[in-house]
């Protein structure tokens, strides 16, 4: 049985440090399993006889569009969970229930619209993302099947945020593990056993997403859930607030994917005959960053209710402690991986590649990209914490600055050090972005936020 019956009881029984571990670690573990959705696909696909490297590069081409689709789920999920958490902090149970019900209908509507729009446009979209004629058959097969599972994907990811927002981090973790283990089991059976290749990878992922969605909806409908899923009618005011808050998460994901697209375009333009090889290396780098970012995002989403609840309650001390301890946990995880990849880049590259020449290229790219990776921990703690509080206008400048630095580096570095120097863009933007974020937060944003919290408390 649970040790608490309401989110308020959970928030007031434990210290912030304990809650960060209690909520953040299970969510981090869940997202670590979530890595298997993409990482396992790529590991198995990279080992397909005759064309594995091309199939791997094709998945890298699809990745920005598919991540952008998932961003809709995070937009509604994080926006709705933020409103729910603030409402619970203000002891407004009805509005918390309305946030959940309206979010459900928003996810369903968006999923149907996205599927209807993207299916007929997949060919021009994939070529826009940097696809070549040689990669298109692989990319089209994977993309088409994945798009057909959009509804299950968005429901599973989006509605899982409401389990986390009520403090049920373990249930959220189990939801992700169910999908990930299903994917691990089905991938080799479909890719190699049935000879479906890259199509098998996509089918396995869609089936896994369906199972995750069923589990999440079942949990949210159970009578013992503090805020249950009920089909409230759509209310414009609540939907606008959900989208306004969640738009920060959506915009960040969209910009991240535009940067990946820009990276692929730059590598294609300046890579010459090795353009596909450099894109394959970039796919390996992005796969490693997924190992970094997914669990880190798990920490911040799992702890999101700490920020939103304490903001709604006007608790300055606990809000400040939330920023500190979330940064400590993210920093410990990201710092460990930064050291590991600097010491053994070939091991990480070898998870995805077999060709010796590509392994050497990808290892060098990994080292150059991750020299200042610890700076990302600052971004996660500050940007996601402020977003959970509904303070999108505070979070936006911190997030956008790092991405602008990255984009400028992508455009300038090829003219300075050749195509291989492009991979320094990640390290430069991480270092400069972390410094700017800390300066903005302590000099400008926190004094304003503290006054708001004190006024709400009063």
Protein Blocks (a to p, Z undefined) as FASTA:
>chain_A
ZZbfbfklmmmmpcfklmmmmmmmmmmmmmmmmmmmmmmmmmmmmmggghilmmmmmmmm
mmmmmmmmmmmmmmmmmmmmmmmmmmmmnopaklmmmmmmmmmmmmmmmmmmmmmmmmmm
mmmmmmmnopafklmmmmmmmmmmmmmmmmmmmmmmmmmmmmmmnopamlmmmmmmmmmm
mmmmmmmmmmmmnonmjmlmmmmmmmmmmmmmmmmmmmmmpmklmbacddddddfklmmm
mmmmmmmmmmmmmmmmmmmmmmmmmmmmmnmmmlmmmmmmmmmmmmmmmmmmmmmmmmmm
mmmmmmmmmmmnopaklmmmmmmmmmmmmmmmmmmmmmmmmmmmmlmmmmmpmblklmmm
mmmmmmmmmmmmmmmmmmmmmmmmmmmnopamlmmmmmmmmmmmmmmmmmmmmmmnojkl
mmmmmmmmmmmmmmmmmmmmmmmmmmmmmmmmmmmmZZ
